[in-house]
Amino acid sequence: MPYSHLFVKDKILCSCNSINVGEAVEFLKEHGIKNVTDWMNSDIQCVGDKCEACNEGGTENDGLTLAVILSQVKQGLL
């Protein structure tokens, strides 16, 4: 998978809320989140509510965004 180095469980996805990729994937699967808006509005796992870097270009400006993770989960790749 191209860019597979981005999809490691302990990589930070949302630095403001200290959410890593593994936690995000587990949350998305467990709660059946289908879109980024529902994820951002969740009271259980807060993401994208402070600086919004995780929703725009990635916390490390690497393109690893909420939408990318959600897409990978929907496709069964994560």
C-alpha positions in Angstrom: 0.0 0.0 0.0 1.5 3.4 -0.9 2.2 5.5 2.1 1.8 2.6 4.4 4.2 4.2 6.8 1.5 6.6 7.7 -0.9 4.0 8.8 0.9 2.7 11.9 -1.2 2.3 15.0 0.8 4.6 17.2 1.1 7.5 14.7 -0.6 10.6 16.0 -3.7 11.6 14.0 -5.0 14.4 16.2 -2.3 16.0 18.3 -4.6 18.4 20.1 -6.6 15.5 21.6 -3.8 12.9 21.6 -5.6 10.5 19.3 -3.5 8.0 17.4 -4.4 6.0 14.3 -5.1 2.8 16.2 -7.5 4.5 18.6 -9.2 6.2 15.7 -9.7 3.0 13.7 -11.0 1.2 16.7 -13.5 4.0 17.4 -14.7 4.2 13.8 -15.3 0.5 13.7 -16.9 0.2 17.1 -19.3 3.1 16.6 -20.0 2.7 12.9 -19.0 6.2 12.0 -19.8 6.8 8.3 -18.7 10.4 7.7 -16.2 13.0 9.1 -18.9 15.3 10.3 -20.4 12.7 12.6 -16.9 11.9 13.8 -16.1 15.5 14.5 -19.4 15.9 16.4 -18.9 12.9 18.6 -18.8 13.4 22.3 -16.9 10.1 22.7 -13.8 10.8 20.7 -13.2 14.5 20.1 -11.2 15.2 16.9 -10.8 18.3 14.7 -12.3 20.6 17.3 -9.3 22.7 18.2 -6.7 23.5 15.5 -8.3 21.4 12.7 -5.0 20.3 11.3 -6.1 16.7 11.4 -9.0 17.6 9.1 -7.1 19.8 6.7 -3.6 18.7 5.9 -2.6 16.3 8.7 -1.1 16.9 12.1 2.4 16.7 10.5 1.3 18.2 7.2 1.6 14.7 5.7 -1.9 14.3 4.3 -3.0 11.9 7.0 -6.4 13.4 7.7 -9.6 12.3 9.3 -11.1 11.7 5.8 -8.2 9.5 4.8 -8.4 7.3 7.9 -12.2 7.0 7.5 -11.8 6.1 3.8 -9.3 3.4 4.7 -11.6 1.9 7.3 -14.6 2.0 5.0 -12.5 0.1 2.3 -11.5 -2.5 4.9 -7.8 -1.5 4.6 -7.4 -0.6 8.2 
